[in-house]
Amino acid sequence: MEYRVQARRIDAHGSLAVAKEAEVTLDTDLAGRRDAMNPVELLLSALAACMLKGIERVTPMLQFRIAGAEVRLDAVRQDAPPRLTLIRYEIIVDSPETDQRLDLLHRNVLKYGTISNTLSGAVPLEGILRRKA
């Protein structure tokens, strides 16, 4: 399986990424912009999407009952050299399933996630999956 994205500079304040029929405005302004995601936020969004898609993939196989899911992510960045040193996540599911089944869902989401597996080889991923209060 292969993926393709094209990105181009619009001006000094932003760029545009295109994949299939979707477009995403990129924050490539040195001063930053509030109406677009910067590269780290895009990376974290990709990880969140991977985790949510993983939930969608495994819940039918596990016959897992779920009414909703949310992913919260934080990253720690060092300056020299610039890189992420830690990504923390919290997956929150609205589900009546047992704690053991929640743990099974968590393990499966991490085990079969393309982005989570790729990133975990480069930066520590620390987090939990918990039931919505």
Secondary structure, 3 states (H helix, E strand, C coil): CCCCCEEEEEECCEEEEEECCEEEEECCCCCCCCCCECHHHHHHHHHHHHHHHHHHHHHHHHCCCCCEEEEEEEEEEECCCCEEEEEEEEEEEECCCCHHHHHHHHHHHHHCCHHHHHHHCCCCEEEEEEECC
